[in-house]
Amino acid sequence: MNFINDLENNLRGNSNRENAIPMENYMKNNFSFLGIKTEARRIIFKSNNENHKSEIKANFRTIAWELFNKNEREFQQCAIDLLVKEFKKNYILEDIQLIEKLIITNSWWDSVDVVAKYLLGGYLQQFPNETYSVVERFSNSENMWLNRSAIIFQLSYKEKTNCDLLKSECEKHKHSKEFFIQKAIGWALRDYSRFNPSGVLDYVNSTDLKPLSQREALRNIK
């Protein structure tokens, strides 16, 4: 595809090994990097996007999945940026399959959290009747990143957060020994505390959350 070829040429042409080393270290050496910082990457992405609008509109799902399977993290980040831009209120029911693949492929907090908040969250806002079946499937999975996504997908919902569903997910996973699950519980509750601090405080005080989840949940409550 012309867009992918042009984007890859431009990204590789701006690679910087000196930058890449600390980026890889920060991500626990789970991924290779070209060494392009976020602002520069987004400028390159935007320029290529402008030059291939019709191709992208017609094939953005395929394009994004191909980018997401390239080796360097910058391609995977571009894939997510592309979907965040193109998916807005433009989902089809089957897109949950792509969203799930994005969560379980090349998984780490930087990709999973954006996919969960903006893509999974946006999808379930467009298809609210799918919420309980999707969340139950993700929450019951043996994949920790799907579990995390089921906890944090409402981060963009603000005052529309389904508090009962959030508490249900926290209850289900509150004894997890996984750092990323404990952190997700605290993060989701802390985010919701901006709109319902007394409700979050009451919940935390009445349940036996892990200390990390408690600290994170109450961080903004005075």
C-alpha positions as a Python dict, from the first residue, in 0.01 Angstrom:
ca = {
    (1, 'M'): (0, 0, 0),
    (2, 'N'): (129, 345, -90),
    (3, 'F'): (51, 496, 250),
    (4, 'I'): (238, 226, 438),
    (5, 'N'): (535, 242, 204),
    (6, 'D'): (562, 619, 229),
    (7, 'L'): (515, 619, 606),
    (8, 'E'): (774, 348, 654),
    (9, 'N'): (1028, 529, 434),
    (10, 'N'): (974, 855, 622),
    (11, 'L'): (990, 697, 966),
    (12, 'R'): (1300, 494, 889),
    (13, 'G'): (1457, 801, 732),
    (14, 'N'): (1420, 981, 1064),
    (15, 'S'): (1540, 700, 1287),
    (16, 'N'): (1782, 789, 1565),
    (17, 'R'): (1962, 510, 1745),
    (18, 'E'): (2075, 746, 2021),
    (19, 'N'): (1711, 814, 2105),
    (20, 'A'): (1606, 453, 2055),
    (21, 'I'): (1824, 308, 2332),
    (22, 'P'): (1660, 492, 2626),
    (23, 'M'): (1316, 436, 2469),
    (24, 'E'): (1380, 61, 2460),
    (25, 'N'): (1514, 65, 2814),
    (26, 'Y'): (1205, 252, 2937),
    (27, 'M'): (985, -17, 2786),
    (28, 'K'): (1189, -291, 2957),
    (29, 'N'): (1339, -387, 2619),
    (30, 'N'): (1013, -549, 2516),
    (31, 'F'): (1014, -362, 2184),
    (32, 'S'): (1249, -222, 1925),
    (33, 'F'): (1232, 150, 1852),
    (34, 'L'): (1340, 368, 1563),
    (35, 'G'): (1410, 645, 1812),
    (36, 'I'): (1150, 896, 1691),
    (37, 'K'): (993, 1100, 1968),
    (38, 'T'): (616, 1137, 1989),
    (39, 'E'): (583, 1488, 1847),
    (40, 'A'): (808, 1414, 1550),
    (41, 'R'): (633, 1083, 1484),
    (42, 'R'): (294, 1250, 1478),
    (43, 'I'): (414, 1520, 1238),
    (44, 'I'): (540, 1250, 1000),
    (45, 'F'): (218, 1053, 1040),
    (46, 'K'): (-2, 1359, 976),
    (47, 'S'): (190, 1453, 661),
    (48, 'N'): (156, 1103, 518),
    (49, 'N'): (-207, 1089, 623),
    (50, 'E'): (-286, 1405, 430),
    (51, 'N'): (-129, 1259, 115),
    (52, 'H'): (-330, 936, 124),
    (53, 'K'): (-673, 1028, 258),
    (54, 'S'): (-883, 825, 15),
    (55, 'E'): (-668, 513, 50),
    (56, 'I'): (-686, 536, 429),
    (57, 'K'): (-1063, 591, 438),
    (58, 'A'): (-1118, 282, 225),
    (59, 'N'): (-871, 54, 404),
    (60, 'F'): (-789, 193, 748),
    (61, 'R'): (-855, -132, 937),
    (62, 'T'): (-626, -335, 710),
    (63, 'I'): (-362, -61, 709),
    (64, 'A'): (-364, -32, 1087),
    (65, 'W'): (-331, -407, 1141),
    (66, 'E'): (-40, -428, 897),
    (67, 'L'): (135, -139, 1073),
    (68, 'F'): (68, -292, 1413),
    (69, 'N'): (249, -609, 1312),
    (70, 'K'): (569, -432, 1208),
    (71, 'N'): (863, -471, 1440),
    (72, 'E'): (935, -122, 1568),
    (73, 'R'): (707, 40, 1826),
    (74, 'E'): (661, 361, 1626),
    (75, 'F'): (467, 168, 1358),
    (76, 'Q'): (241, 21, 1626),
    (77, 'Q'): (186, 367, 1773),
    (78, 'C'): (97, 503, 1429),
    (79, 'A'): (-152, 218, 1385),
    (80, 'I'): (-330, 315, 1706),
    (81, 'D'): (-325, 685, 1617),
    (82, 'L'): (-479, 599, 1281),
    (83, 'L'): (-761, 398, 1439),
    (84, 'V'): (-833, 660, 1705),
    (85, 'K'): (-876, 911, 1423),
    (86, 'E'): (-1076, 696, 1183),
    (87, 'F'): (-1294, 499, 1424),
    (88, 'K'): (-1472, 795, 1582),
    (89, 'K'): (-1842, 696, 1577),
    (90, 'N'): (-1756, 490, 1271),
    (91, 'Y'): (-1742, 142, 1420),
    (92, 'I'): (-1907, -166, 1282),
    (93, 'L'): (-2014, -448, 1512),
    (94, 'E'): (-1731, -676, 1400),
    (95, 'D'): (-1465, -424, 1503),
    (96, 'I'): (-1449, -579, 1848),
    (97, 'Q'): (-1245, -858, 1687),
    (98, 'L'): (-979, -611, 1572),
    (99, 'I'): (-984, -430, 1906),
    (100, 'E'): (-926, -757, 2090),
    (101, 'K'): (-637, -849, 1860),
    (102, 'L'): (-477, -510, 1926),
    (103, 'I'): (-500, -567, 2300),
    (104, 'I'): (-342, -913, 2297),
    (105, 'T'): (-76, -845, 2032),
    (106, 'N'): (252, -667, 2112),
    (107, 'S'): (96, -597, 2451),
    (108, 'W'): (225, -346, 2701),
    (109, 'W'): (64, -68, 2901),
    (110, 'D'): (137, 206, 2644),
    (111, 'S'): (-63, 37, 2368),
    (112, 'V'): (-326, -143, 2576),
    (113, 'D'): (-428, 165, 2771),
    (114, 'V'): (-492, 374, 2460),
    (115, 'V'): (-679, 93, 2287),
    (116, 'A'): (-890, 24, 2597),
    (117, 'K'): (-978, 388, 2666),
    (118, 'Y'): (-1034, 521, 2316),
    (119, 'L'): (-1112, 220, 2096),
    (120, 'L'): (-1282, -27, 2328),
    (121, 'G'): (-1445, 256, 2519),
    (122, 'G'): (-1564, 422, 2200),
    (123, 'Y'): (-1690, 96, 2055),
    (124, 'L'): (-1901, 18, 2362),
    (125, 'Q'): (-2042, 370, 2364),
    (126, 'Q'): (-2160, 315, 2008),
    (127, 'F'): (-2285, -38, 2084),
    (128, 'P'): (-2393, -21, 2451),
    (129, 'N'): (-2589, -344, 2425),
    (130, 'E'): (-2259, -525, 2372),
    (131, 'T'): (-2106, -392, 2693),
    (132, 'Y'): (-2185, -671, 2937),
    (133, 'S'): (-2101, -958, 2702),
    (134, 'V'): (-1770, -800, 2592),
    (135, 'V'): (-1666, -699, 2943),
    (136, 'E'): (-1753, -1041, 3083),
    (137, 'R'): (-1552, -1217, 2812),
    (138, 'F'): (-1251, -989, 2857),
    (139, 'S'): (-1276, -1000, 3235),
    (140, 'N'): (-1289, -1380, 3246),
    (141, 'S'): (-1000, -1423, 3003),
    (142, 'E'): (-666, -1567, 3110),
    (143, 'N'): (-505, -1274, 2927),
    (144, 'M'): (-411, -1010, 3184),
    (145, 'W'): (-430, -726, 2929),
    (146, 'L'): (-791, -811, 2843),
    (147, 'N'): (-865, -810, 3218),
    (148, 'R'): (-703, -466, 3250),
    (149, 'S'): (-901, -338, 2953),
    (150, 'A'): (-1229, -450, 3111),
    (151, 'I'): (-1142, -245, 3420),
    (152, 'I'): (-1027, 79, 3250),
    (153, 'F'): (-1237, 106, 2933),
    (154, 'Q'): (-1468, 362, 3097),
    (155, 'L'): (-1189, 616, 3158),
    (156, 'S'): (-1334, 843, 2889),
    (157, 'Y'): (-1693, 811, 3014),
    (158, 'K'): (-1661, 1072, 3293),
    (159, 'E'): (-1993, 1125, 3472),
    (160, 'K'): (-2157, 862, 3248),
    (161, 'T'): (-1945, 587, 3404),
    (162, 'N'): (-2143, 278, 3500),
    (163, 'C'): (-2040, 271, 3865),
    (164, 'D'): (-2193, -70, 3935),
    (165, 'L'): (-2002, -225, 3646),
    (166, 'L'): (-1679, -58, 3755),
    (167, 'K'): (-1717, -185, 4111),
    (168, 'S'): (-1804, -531, 3982),
    (169, 'E'): (-1479, -544, 3784),
    (170, 'C'): (-1282, -419, 4082),
    (171, 'E'): (-1438, -686, 4303),
    (172, 'K'): (-1362, -959, 4053),
    (173, 'H'): (-993, -873, 4030),
    (174, 'K'): (-917, -712, 4367),
    (175, 'H'): (-709, -1008, 4489),
    (176, 'S'): (-494, -1022, 4177),
    (177, 'K'): (-120, -1021, 4237),
    (178, 'E'): (-56, -860, 3897),
    (179, 'F'): (86, -510, 3929),
    (180, 'F'): (-95, -394, 3614),
    (181, 'I'): (-430, -516, 3747),
    (182, 'Q'): (-387, -357, 4090),
    (183, 'K'): (-282, -34, 3923),
    (184, 'A'): (-576, -45, 3681),
    (185, 'I'): (-826, -79, 3966),
    (186, 'G'): (-679, 220, 4144),
    (187, 'W'): (-657, 425, 3825),
    (188, 'A'): (-1018, 356, 3724),
    (189, 'L'): (-1148, 443, 4069),
    (190, 'R'): (-931, 755, 4093),
    (191, 'D'): (-1057, 874, 3756),
    (192, 'Y'): (-1417, 820, 3860),
    (193, 'S'): (-1354, 998, 4191),
    (194, 'R'): (-1342, 1326, 3996),
    (195, 'F'): (-1718, 1289, 3948),
    (196, 'N'): (-1819, 1087, 4254),
    (197, 'P'): (-1556, 1123, 4528),
    (198, 'S'): (-1786, 1018, 4812),
    (199, 'G'): (-1895, 706, 4623),
    (200, 'V'): (-1536, 603, 4557),
    (201, 'L'): (-1434, 675, 4916),
    (202, 'D'): (-1722, 468, 5051),
    (203, 'Y'): (-1640, 181, 4819),
    (204, 'V'): (-1268, 178, 4904),
    (205, 'N'): (-1341, 194, 5277),
    (206, 'S'): (-1584, -95, 5256),
    (207, 'T'): (-1379, -342, 5054),
    (208, 'D'): (-1041, -510, 5089),
    (209, 'L'): (-850, -374, 4793),
    (210, 'K'): (-478, -432, 4760),
    (211, 'P'): (-273, -145, 4911),
    (212, 'L'): (-158, -26, 4568),
    (213, 'S'): (-517, -10, 4442),
    (214, 'Q'): (-624, 177, 4756),
    (215, 'R'): (-348, 435, 4730),
    (216, 'E'): (-415, 500, 4364),
    (217, 'A'): (-792, 520, 4414),
    (218, 'L'): (-770, 776, 4695),
    (219, 'R'): (-487, 987, 4561),
    (220, 'N'): (-712, 1281, 4464),
    (221, 'I'): (-961, 1255, 4748),
    (222, 'K'): (-888, 1490, 5037),
}
